[in-house]
Amino acid sequence: MPATSPRRDGLVIGEAVLLDLRPASFAVRMLSGVIDGVIQIVLMIAGSITVVTVGELLGLDDGLLIPGLLFANLTAFLGYPMVCEMLLRGRSVGRLIVGTRVVREDGGPPHARQSLLRAVMAMFELWATSGTVALTCAVIDPRSRRVGDLLAGTMVLQERMRDRNDERLEVPAHLADWAARADVGRLPLELAQDIRRFLPRATTMNTASRRDLSRALVQRALPFVAPAPPPGTDPEAFLQAVIAERSRRDEETLRRRRQATEELIEQVHAVPFQR
């Protein structure tokens, strides 16, 4: 049985549910960081000019101007990211543009203290070191997290991805009876994603590469499927049957849960109100 590698694309929330989510790559995070960085610099310059202009109009001395300039800088480098993440639920202007969002390790939006810690660490790892510390940490970490994310217990997810017109997979007719009896629920999420990525691209691949990759995926999937498919089953047909049947069962489970929830809500609403 092959060893199971750590999950990079899964996130377990507080209800012990595994979400199929994709951490944002460092390149995408860097782009959003550049956009937000430009905004912060503009805010800092605008705030500083405002403080100096008001100071000159009111005839304030340098002792009063320095706290004002400090406040303008803190507003730009600490206030901006915190306010954005609180109001936009983990997003900022840069993240809205590239389609990413900051979340807690349980999948929820970050708390104020987490946003503050991320902003404080950004002043060190992004501004003071020109991004060197953040780059090194993001390259090492499997989820491309920087030091601020590690300390705050957060990560950045890729919310918006390219639209895909994936056709619904169906179980091949000659494997329908076997698939209906097979146990496919133990298939790891990462392996299921690899199979889903392979099947739509199979027809465009080199024949030898297509054959080798399909056989490799079958060898990875067989330990998690019981009983084994009928002898002589085509590897791609087996993979398609496994994914299609698993998707059908997942949809049926979600449908039953939704129906049970709706019935429970109706029962609760039917109970007369008592003081």
Secondary structure, 3 states (H helix, E strand, C coil): CCCCCCCCCEEECCCCCEEECCECCHHHHHHHHHHHHHHHHHHHHHHHHHHHHHHHHHCCCHHHHHHHHHHHHHHHHHHHHHHHHHHCCCCCHHHHHHCEEEEECCCCCCCHHHHHHHHHHHHHHHHHCCCHHHHHHHHHCCCCCCHHHHHHCEEEEECCCCCCCCCCCCCCHHHHHHHHHCECCCCCHHHHHHHHHHHHHHHHCCHHHHHHHHHHHHHHHHHHCECCCCCCCCHHHHHHHHHHHHHHHHHHHHHHHHHHHHHHHHHHHHCCCCC
